[in-house]
Amino acid sequence: MKTPKFTNLAVFVIFFGIALIEAFEKQNWLEAALFLALGALSLFADIRKT
């Protein structure tokens, strides 16, 4: 079964985007960098898999 085209992007924005915004609000730069790296890595893996 094929997933809709922008499902992976929506998951990236919802989960990693909200976590990244929260880390920026707390000015926790290490946590923000971690969430950005994990989000980019998972998005890259999902795009490459399809």
N, C-alpha and C positions, 0 to 999 in steps of 0.2 A: 504494500500500500504506500503510495506516495503522499508525503505531507504537502500542504499548501506552500506556496513559494516563500512567503515572508514569515513563516512560523518561527524559525530560528532567530530571526532578527527581533521579533516581538518578545520572545523569551529573554534575549540578551538585554533589551531595553528595560523590560519590567524588573527582572531580578538584579542584574548587575548595575543598571542605571540608578535604581533606588538606593542600593547599597553604596554606590559611589557618591551620590548626592548627600547621603547621611554622613559619610566619612568627611566630605568637604565641610559640611556644617559644623562638625566637631573639630575641624582642623587637625584631623589625624591623617597626616600625609602618607605614612607608611601603609595604613589600612586602605587609603584611597588608591595608592599605587598597586597594592595587592589585588584589589577588586578590579581595577582597570586591566591588569595583566591577565588575571583569570578569565575575565569576560572576553577579552580579545582572543585569548587562546581557545576558549570553547567555541566562540563564533567562527574562528578560522577552521577548527576541526569539523564543525558542522557543515560549513560551506564546501570544504574539500571532500567530505564524505559523499556529498550528493552529486 
